[in-house]
C-alpha cells in the first residue's frame, strides 16, 4: 500500500524519523568527564541501566515502527545504481519544487554526499529505504541564481567529481571545471537568471557553496524526504523507470 503525503502527516514522518534514528543509535552515548586541572573527552558505551531505560522508552513504539517501515511506498521497473539514482533523485526534486513553487523551476541539483545509499533495487521499495536514502531533515528550496553564479556552482560540482542534475540539464567535466553546460536543453546564459531547486544545506554554504548564501530563496515548506514521499504518493500505481540519458560526462584523461 502506498501512503499519501499531506501536510497533516508531516509531523508523523518527522516523529518516525527521529525514532528510527534513536533506535539505530540507542546503544551508544558520549560522556564528558572532568578531571582535576583539565577536561577529558571519554567515549563509552551506555551503562546497563541507561540501556535499559532507553529500551523501555522505545519498546512501546518499536513494533509499530518496524511494521510501518516495512510498508511499500513505490515500485521501480529496474535497479537504480549510483548515476541513475542521482538523476532520478534530482528529477523528483524538480517535479516537487514545480508543484509547490509560485514560479517556474529550471533545474535541480543535489550534492552527492546527500544521497546516502548507492542503489535502489528493482521492485517494491519500502519506507525504511527512503529514510536510509535521505536521513536528514534538509529542506527543499528554490534559489534565484544569476547565470555567472550558476557557472560557479557547476565548477564546484565538477571539482567534487560531478553532482547529479535533473532532466534537461547536462554538463561535461574537463580540467576539474564544468563545460558545455546545458539548461533546459539550451547553453548556459550568464546574462540571465535561473530558478534552482536545491537543499537548504547547500544553499546555506554547505560543501563549499558559500557563494549561494546571499541569493534570494523561496522556502517550499517541505523537507526533501517529505518531497520523496509526496512523489511516491503521486506515482502509487506506476512502475517507475530509471532515467536513461547521461547528464554528467567526464572528459578527464
N, C-alpha and C positions, 0 to 999 in steps of 0.2 A: 504494500500500500504506500502510496506517495502522500506525504503530508503537505497540505497547502501552507504557504507562508503568508502571514499578515502581521501588521504592527502589533496586534494583540498578543501574539506569541513570541515577540521579540525578546521579552524578558525570560520567557521559557527557555529559549536556546541559550541565552546567557547563563541562566542557572545551571543547565546541564553541562555547559562548557566548563564552568568553574568546578562543578562536582567531578566531571570527568578528569580534569587536571589534578584535583585533590586526591582522587582515587589512585592515580598513577604515581603520585609523589608522597603519599601519606606515610611511607616508611622511613623517610629521611628528613631530618631537621638540622639546622645550623645553630650553634650556640656561640655566644661571645663570653669568654672567661676573663675576669680581671685578675691580674697578678700584681703583687706589690711592686710599685715603681714602673710598671709597663702594662700594656694591654695586649693580650694574645688572642688570635682568632683560632677557634677549635672547630673542626668538622667532626661530627659524631652522629652515630645512629640514634634514633629516638629511644629513650628509655622504655622498658617494657610497659610501665604504667601509662606513658604518653601514647604508645602504640595502641594500647587497649582503649584509651579514651577516644582516639581518632576512629578506630574501628567501630566502637559503639556508636559514635556520632553518625558515621556513614552507613551503618548496617541497614537502617530502615529504607534507605534510598537505593542501595546497590542493586537489588534485584530489579527494581523498576528501571534503573539506569541501564543495566545490561540488556533488558528487553527492548528499551527504546533505541539504544544504539545499534541494535541489530535490524531495525526496520529498514526496508528498502526505500530509497528516495528517487532512484532513477535506474536507467539501463543503458549500457554502452554497446554499440554494434561491433566494436573492436577494441583491442587493447590500446590505451593511450600511453605511450612512453614519453620520455623527457621532453623532446621537442614538441610533439603533438599535444602533450598535456599542457605545456605552456601556452600554445596557440589557442587551444580550447578555453583555457582559463581566462585569457585576455579577451576572447570573444564574449564570454559571459559577462565580464566587467563592462564591456562596451554596450551590450544589449541592456543590461540592468541600469546602467547610467542613463542610456537613452530613455528608458521607461520612466525615470524619476526626474530628469533634468528639465528645466524650463526652456532650454535651448538645445540645438543640435550638439552632438558629440562626435568629434572627428576620429579619435583613436583611443586606444587604451594600452598601457604598458604595465608590466609587473616585474619587480625586482626578483631575480632568480632565487635569492635566499628566502623569499616569502612563500614559495611553494615547497612544502616540507616533505613530500614523498616523491619518489621517482617515476611512479606509474599508477594508472588506474586500470584494473583488469576488465576484459570483455565480460559482459553480462551485468547482473544486478550489482548496484553499488549501495552499500549500507550507510546509514547516517554516521556511524563511527568513522568511516573512511573520510568523510568530509571534515570532521573535526581534526583528523590526523593531517589532512591536506592543508587546512588553514586553521591552526590552533590559536591564532592571535585575534585580538579584537580590533584590528586595524579598520578604520572607516574607509568607505568608498566615496571619493570626492571628485569634482571636476575643476581643473585649473584652466584659466585663460592664459595661454602661453604665446608670446611672440615667436616668430619663426627662428630668429637668431638664438633665442634661449632654447628652443626645441633642438636645434643643432647641438648645443652644449650637452643636452640630456642624452642625445643619441651617441655623442662621442664618449660620454661617461659609460653608457651601456656597452659600447664596443670595447672599452678598456677593461670592463668586467667580464669579457668573454661573450657578451651578447645577451640581452634580456628579450623575453618573448613579447611580441606585439600582436595587436588584433588584426582582423581581416582588412584588406585594402591597404595595409601598411607593410613596408619591407625595407631592408637596408643591407648593405654589404659591410664587412669589417676588413679594412685594409690599413696596414701600419698602425694598428690599435686605434683607428679613427673610423667614424661612420661615413660611408659614401653611398651614392646612388639612393638616397632616402626618398621613398615614395609614400605619400599620404593620400588616402582616397584615390589610389592609382595615379596620382599626379606628383611631379617632383616637388620636394620641399621648397616653399617660397618664404625666404627670410624676411620679406616685407609685409607679410600678413600674420594674422593671429589665428591660433588653433585652440580647440577645446579638447582637453586631455583628461581622460578618466584614469585615476591613479590612486594608490593607497595614501592615506594621510601620513603614514610613516615616512614615505619618500618625499612627499610634499613638504614635510617639516624638516627636511635636510638629511634624512637617512640615506645611507650608502653613498655619502659624499655629495648629495644633491642640494647643497646649501643655496645654490642659485635659484632654487624654486621657492624658497621661503617668502620672498616679498610678493609673489604673484596672487592676484585675486582668485578666490576659490568659492565654489558652490558646494556646500555640505548637503549630502543627499539623505542624511538621517538613517543610514544603514551601514552595517559592517560588511566587509567583503564576504565573510562566511554566510551572513544572512542573505546576501545577494545570491550566493550559490544555491541556497535552499529555495529562494524565490524562483530562480531559473528552473530548478528541477520540478517545482510545482506546476510551472507552465508547460513542461515537457513530459508530464506524467505518463502519457500514452505513447511516447516516441522512443525508438531505439536511436540513441544519439550517436551520430557519426563523427569520426575524428577529422579535423581539418587536414587537407591533402597538399596545400600549397606551401612550399618552403618560403619563409619570410625573412630569415636571417641567414646570410651566406658569408662564410669566412673565406677571404681571398688571401689569407696569410700563407706563405710558402711552407 
